[in-house]
Amino acid sequence: MSMRPQIPVRSSESEQALQFIRQMGIENVSLMLGPDELTAEAIRAQKNKLAAFGLRISDAACMELQKNKSIHLGLPDRDHEIDRFNQMLRVFGEEEIPFTSIAWQPNGILRTAWKVGEYTRGGVAMYCDQNEILARPNAEDRAYTEDEIWDNFTYFMERVIPVAEETGVRLALHPNDPPLACMAGIPSLIQALRRLLAGKRQRLRRPDVGYQRAVRRGPPALRPFPERQRPAAGVRGSPCRGRLRRHVRHHETARGL
């Protein structure tokens, strides 16, 4: 399969922004939808809007379901939230959106600050201080164990994979960002690809479950993702022929500020 560059867009993106994206030679977009836009009618409207600029939807997601605290932490209403996620998959399947991404980060992406740095050419950029983030207190009312987070992930997958197979929509796991073992009392599930290839997780090696590879450019200390997410070949008994499939490659630039 050839690699097709894409760029993330919001459903509210201006015509000027869409024209600029197309002028860069990009034809595919990753569409972020609001919870009230997860209908076939709303997606068709987005398709028509994008088509006017020569753009098409290569994947779509909803932030409220992509990083859902109830699902990730196993809160009392998680079954309701999983039902919402599955309904989203059914709509995506109906509208032939090939995949959606999930990020097992119940508290979102943690950053130390937004600021102008040496390599930002005057722009404000996200800044991550590993030591500062590791020192943060629990974000929730208690700390969670790695087994709890794995159990919640398995619970979710057991209920979502059948719908993904039914609808033909693939799932791409975005790695934890930053790739630290535990942040604010929540263990990182997708810190390393080997976690997904571990023997006791074999039932999750499915053709419809893949991953997003975050490729960062910059000093080695600031780009740990490629080394930690290199697919492991030769794992027996896997429907994915020994590896977890990469559905999308996510490029970022990482430099010291």
Steps between C-alpha positions, in 0.01 A plus 500: 500500500636843408533772761248783464579825683213642701441788735257529794206737461202601712149493362494879547810556283476816291492496123828694501668230708367221276620682190846537655511127585418408142759747368763308699419197286312313770187309400415307819386634834446355846167642608430578866128505570297623793267260685196657332651443154516119515218454252499395138343833400769705677781295348354528151489876545868494597580284197334750269676793666840332466435375145458861386872541575610165360530343847369170635468345845761231561402448864285664765465510877319671783720630782229436760504128410866474400621598849211398720566492873197282574624231260868522588453498878203262511256750651133403560376645170758333277249265334300802384815662362604178324153485340558855372839396359347202323226716353772729367665198332170407337461849357863500379445164336189625327692800369804288401746667733777236516632547852484697822760553769487457876745641753507332841567827683209574736649836595605597150848596385706639787722797429711723721439825317438678174781743420733646241826304480831496319372281217143631465588795273300739716196277529347366819549123531418225747776425749537179700733476800520129586607557860221750562235265364630200694482703821133591459250378762213267418257653253215287639392426857741207510780335306417216258697181444623379163281190530192719551576699185563180301175349628307811393667490159413132457140562612468774237660296221286193564191713441633712215689254278184313388348831387823600326491169312132545417547853366845460340640794698855444625630627832835677536656533845683826555800465733507670838646846465746561657611132514552482876414190704253674733364854501294662776412162650390339170727230350568542129349218298651576160845607615664216306372280218637192673221540757244428229699203373543340844380141520215558742351760263494271194125527449546865400723424204239551234513636142247766599711624795817686409700791626610850418875540487612838627825587323690789653797680352759658724758398763470132607404596855195681366379234257462170681190384308661327196721274714212411731245441226694298247273209400621165631509239225467125531234477773327169440128441498410853395235580236719801415783276372719562798459872547254766596408692188582867470190682377647850510839661548494815710789743438609766746808716542665482841774743590626644822342836579 
